[in-house]
Amino acid sequence: MKHSNYIMFSLVLILSSIMVISSTSWMTMWMGLEMNMMVFIPMIHETKNIKSSNSCMIYFLNQSMGSMIFLFCISWKTMYMKNTEMIIDNMMMISMMIKMGIPPFHFWFPQMMSNMSWMNCLIMMTWQKMAPMFIMSNINSKYIMIIAMMATIVGAIGGLNQTSLRKIMAYSSINHMGWMMMCMKYNNNMWLIYLIMYSIMSTMVVIAFNNKSMMFINQMQNNKTMMEKINLMLLMMSLGGMPPMMGFAMKWMVIQNMMNSTNYMMLVMMLMVSLLTLFYYMRTMSTMMMINMTMSKWNMKSNKNYKLTFLMTMNFMMPMMTMLL
C-alpha cells in the first residue's frame, strides 16, 4: 500500500471513531462502526499475502456478525416493546464483545494478530477498542463484572503457553480489556483514562518490537545493547502492572474504586490473575537478560540514545502525573 493511501485510511479511521463517540443516535453509531470496519480492512491487507488475506476475512466475518446483532438490537429498540430492555442491552453487549474479541468471543483475536504487522497490531489493540468501549459504557448490563472477570482470566491463562510476541500482546490486550470494563462498573469515564494510558504503554512496547523486527520470544536476546534490554524489561514490567511503572498507575485507579465499594472478593481474584500475566512477561525478560550472547555480554554503546531515555522517563513519570488527576 502506498504511504499516501495509508495516511488517508488512517484519517478516515480516526474520523469514524470520533463519529461514534460524538453521536447521540444508535444508528449513527452503527454507521460509524461500519465505516471503521471498511477502512481498516485495506490497512490490514497492505502486504497482499495469504496471511493478510486470512486476517481480512477473519476480521470481516467477526465484525459483520457483531454489526448484524447490533443493528437488530437498534431496530428492536424502536419497537418500544415492554420488558425487553434487559434482553436488548445484553445482546448489544454481546455484539460489542464480538467486535473487540472479549471472551468467550476471543478466539479470532490472537490468531488475527499473529498474522498482522506490528503497526496494525497496535491499532487493533488501542484505537479499534475506543468506539466499541464507548458504546459498551452506554449500555446498562448487570453482567459486566462477570464479563470483566472472564476477560482477565482468559487473558492471563491464554498467554502462558505462547511463544509469539504478537499473541502474547493479544492476550495481554484481552486482560487489560477486563480491567477497563471493571472501570465502567465504578466510574463511567475512568475507562477512557485507562485506555489512553494503556495505548501509550502499548505504543512504546510495539515501537521497541518493531524497530528490531521481533516476532518471537527467542528473538529478544539478539543484537540489542544493554540499554535497550533494560528499556524493554521496564516496559514489560509496566504491562504487568509492577510498581512504580505506568501500568501500576492504571490498575491502582481500579483497585481504589473496588476498595471504596468494598468489593474485596472480586479485587483479590483479579489481583491473583494479574500474577499469572506477570509470569509470561517475566518469561520474555528472562529470555532476553539471561541467555549468553555471542557478542559482548555488556554491550554498552557510548552514543546517547535519547529515544530510549524518553521512553524510560515516560514509564516512570506517568504514575506520578496520574496521582494528580
C-alpha positions in Angstrom: 0.0 0.0 0.0 1.2 3.5 -0.8 2.1 5.7 2.1 -0.4 8.4 1.0 -3.2 5.8 0.9 -2.3 4.5 4.4 -2.4 8.1 5.7 -5.8 8.7 4.1 -7.3 5.4 5.5 -5.8 6.3 8.9 -7.6 9.7 8.9 -10.9 8.1 8.0 -10.4 5.5 10.7 -9.9 8.4 13.3 -13.0 10.3 11.9 -15.2 7.1 12.1 -14.3 6.6 15.7 -15.0 10.2 16.5 -18.3 9.9 14.7 -19.3 7.1 17.1 -18.1 8.9 20.2 -19.8 12.2 19.4 -23.1 10.7 18.3 -26.3 10.6 20.3 -28.1 8.2 17.9 -27.7 4.4 17.9 -28.0 4.3 14.1 -25.2 6.9 13.6 -23.0 4.8 16.0 -23.7 1.8 13.8 -22.7 3.7 10.7 -19.5 4.9 12.3 -18.6 1.3 13.2 -19.3 0.1 9.7 -17.1 2.9 8.2 -14.4 2.0 10.7 -14.5 -1.7 9.6 -14.4 -1.0 5.9 -11.5 1.4 6.3 -9.4 -0.9 8.5 -9.7 -3.9 6.1 -7.5 -2.3 3.4 -5.0 -1.3 6.0 -4.7 -5.0 7.2 -4.2 -6.1 3.6 -1.3 -3.7 2.9 1.2 -6.6 2.4 -1.0 -8.6 0.0 -0.1 -12.1 1.0 -2.1 -15.2 2.2 -1.7 -14.3 5.9 -3.1 -10.8 5.4 -5.9 -12.1 3.3 -6.9 -14.6 6.1 -6.7 -11.7 8.6 -9.0 -9.6 6.5 -11.5 -12.4 6.2 -11.5 -13.2 9.9 -11.9 -9.5 10.8 -14.7 -9.0 8.3 -16.7 -12.0 9.4 -16.5 -11.2 13.1 -17.1 -7.5 12.7 -20.1 -8.3 10.4 -21.6 -10.7 12.9 -21.3 -8.0 15.7 -22.8 -5.3 13.4 -25.7 -7.5 12.5 -26.6 -8.2 16.1 -26.1 -4.5 17.0 -28.4 -3.4 14.1 -31.0 -6.0 15.1 -30.9 -4.6 18.7 -31.3 -1.0 17.3 -34.4 -2.0 15.3 -35.8 -3.8 18.3 -35.4 -0.7 20.4 -37.5 1.3 18.0 -40.5 -1.0 18.6 -40.8 0.1 22.3 -41.7 -3.4 23.4 -42.1 -3.8 27.2 -40.0 -6.0 29.4 -37.3 -6.4 26.7 -34.8 -3.7 27.7 -32.6 -6.1 29.6 -32.5 -8.6 26.7 -31.7 -5.8 24.2 -28.9 -4.4 26.4 -27.4 -7.8 26.9 -27.5 -8.5 23.1 -25.9 -5.2 22.5 -23.2 -6.1 25.0 -22.6 -9.4 23.2 -22.3 -7.6 19.8 -19.5 -5.3 21.2 -17.8 -8.2 22.8 -17.7 -10.0 19.4 -16.2 -6.8 17.8 -13.5 -6.4 20.4 -12.7 -10.1 20.9 -13.7 -10.3 24.6 -14.2 -13.8 25.9 -15.9 -16.1 25.1 -15.8 -14.5 21.6 -12.0 -14.0 21.6 -10.6 -16.9 19.6 -10.3 -14.9 16.4 -8.4 -12.0 18.0 -5.0 -13.7 18.8 -5.0 -15.6 15.6 -5.6 -12.5 13.5 -2.9 -10.5 15.5 -0.3 -13.2 14.8 -0.7 -12.6 11.0 -0.5 -8.7 11.1 2.3 -6.2 11.1 3.2 -4.6 14.4 1.7 -1.2 13.4 -1.7 -2.8 12.6 -1.5 -4.8 15.8 -1.0 -1.5 17.7 -4.1 0.0 16.0 -6.1 -3.2 16.8 -5.1 -3.2 20.5 -5.7 0.6 21.1 -7.7 2.7 18.7 -10.1 0.0 17.5 -11.2 -0.5 21.1 -12.3 3.1 21.6 -15.6 3.1 19.7 -17.0 -0.3 20.9 -15.9 0.5 24.5 -17.8 3.9 24.3 -20.9 2.1 23.2 -20.5 -0.5 25.9 -20.2 2.2 28.5 -23.6 3.5 27.5 -25.3 0.1 27.9 -26.8 -1.0 31.2 -25.9 -4.6 31.9 -25.7 -6.3 35.3 -23.3 -8.9 33.9 -20.4 -6.5 33.2 -18.4 -7.7 36.3 -18.7 -11.3 35.2 -17.5 -10.4 31.7 -14.7 -8.4 33.1 -13.6 -11.2 35.3 -13.8 -13.7 32.4 -11.6 -11.4 30.2 -8.9 -11.0 32.9 -8.8 -14.8 33.4 -8.7 -15.8 29.7 -6.1 -13.0 29.0 -3.9 -14.4 31.8 -4.2 -18.1 31.1 -4.2 -17.8 27.3 -0.8 -16.1 27.2 1.0 -18.6 29.4 1.9 -21.1 26.6 2.6 -18.7 23.8 6.0 -18.1 22.1 4.7 -15.5 19.6 5.1 -11.9 20.9 2.1 -10.8 18.9 -0.1 -13.5 20.5 1.3 -12.5 23.9 0.3 -8.9 23.3 -3.1 -10.0 22.1 -3.8 -11.9 25.3 -2.4 -9.0 27.3 -4.9 -6.7 25.5 -7.8 -9.1 26.4 -6.6 -9.0 30.0 -6.5 -5.2 30.1 -9.9 -5.0 28.5 -11.2 -6.8 31.6 -9.7 -4.1 33.8 -11.2 -1.4 31.5 -14.7 -3.0 31.8 -14.3 -3.0 35.6 -13.6 0.7 35.3 -17.1 1.1 33.7 -18.7 -0.5 36.7 -17.5 2.1 39.2 -16.7 5.2 37.0 -18.1 5.7 33.6 -15.2 7.9 32.4 -12.3 6.2 34.1 -12.1 3.5 31.4 -11.0 6.2 28.9 -8.1 7.3 31.2 -7.1 3.6 31.4 -7.3 3.2 27.6 -5.2 6.3 27.0 -2.5 5.1 29.4 -2.6 1.6 28.0 -2.3 3.0 24.5 0.8 5.0 25.4 2.3 1.9 27.1 1.5 -0.4 24.2 2.9 2.1 21.7 6.2 2.1 23.5 6.3 -1.7 23.5 5.3 -2.1 19.9 7.9 0.5 18.7 10.6 -1.4 20.6 9.5 -4.7 19.0 9.0 -3.2 15.5 12.4 -1.4 15.4 14.2 -4.8 16.0 11.7 -6.9 13.9 11.0 -9.1 16.9 8.1 -11.6 16.4 9.0 -14.5 18.8 10.4 -14.8 22.4 13.7 -16.4 21.2 14.5 -13.2 19.1 14.5 -10.9 22.2 18.1 -11.6 23.1 19.6 -10.7 19.7 21.5 -7.6 18.7 20.5 -5.3 21.5 22.5 -3.0 23.7 22.2 -3.3 27.5 20.2 0.0 27.5 17.7 -1.4 25.0 17.4 -4.6 27.1 16.7 -2.6 30.3 14.1 -0.4 28.5 12.3 -3.5 27.2 12.4 -5.1 30.6 10.9 -2.0 32.2 8.2 -1.8 29.5 7.2 -5.5 30.1 7.1 -4.9 33.8 4.9 -1.9 33.2 2.5 -4.0 31.1 2.3 -6.5 34.0 1.4 -3.7 36.4 4.6 -3.6 38.5 5.0 -0.5 40.7 6.2 2.2 40.2 5.6 1.8 36.5 2.8 3.3 34.4 0.9 0.0 34.3 0.6 0.0 38.0 -0.9 3.5 38.0 -3.7 2.2 35.6 -4.6 -0.7 37.8 -4.3 1.4 41.0 -7.2 3.5 39.8 -9.4 0.4 39.5 -8.1 -1.0 42.8 -9.0 2.2 44.7 -12.6 2.2 43.3 -13.1 -1.5 44.1 -11.8 -1.0 47.7 -14.1 2.0 48.2 -17.1 -0.2 47.1 -15.9 -3.0 49.5 -15.8 -5.4 46.6 -12.9 -7.3 48.1 -13.6 -10.8 46.8 -13.5 -9.7 43.1 -10.5 -7.5 43.8 -8.5 -10.4 45.3 -9.4 -12.6 42.3 -8.3 -10.0 39.8 -5.0 -9.4 41.6 -4.3 -13.2 41.7 -5.0 -13.4 38.0 -2.6 -10.4 37.4 0.2 -12.6 38.9 -0.4 -15.1 36.0 0.1 -12.3 33.5 3.3 -11.3 35.2 4.6 -14.9 34.5 4.6 -14.6 30.7 6.0 -11.0 30.9 8.8 -12.3 33.2 9.4 -15.1 30.8 10.2 -12.7 27.9 12.5 -10.8 30.2 14.4 -13.9 31.4 14.9 -15.0 27.8 16.3 -11.6 27.0 18.5 -11.0 30.0 19.9 -14.4 31.0 20.9 -16.1 27.7 24.5 -15.5 26.9 25.1 -13.9 23.5 27.9 -14.4 21.1 28.5 -10.7 21.3 29.9 -8.9 24.3 28.0 -9.6 27.5 27.7 -5.9 28.4 27.2 -4.2 25.0 27.1 -0.6 26.2 27.4 1.9 23.4 28.9 5.3 24.0 26.4 7.3 22.0 23.4 8.6 23.8 20.0 7.2 22.8 17.6 9.9 23.5 14.6 7.9 22.3 15.2 5.2 24.9 15.8 7.8 27.6 12.5 9.4 26.8 10.6 6.1 26.9 12.1 5.2 30.2 11.3 8.6 31.6 7.7 8.4 30.4 7.4 4.9 32.0 8.3 6.3 35.4 6.8 9.8 35.3 3.2 8.8 34.2 2.2 7.3 37.5 3.2 10.5 39.3 1.1 12.5 36.8 -1.8 10.2 37.3 -1.8 10.8 41.0 -2.6 14.4 40.3 -5.8 13.6 38.4 
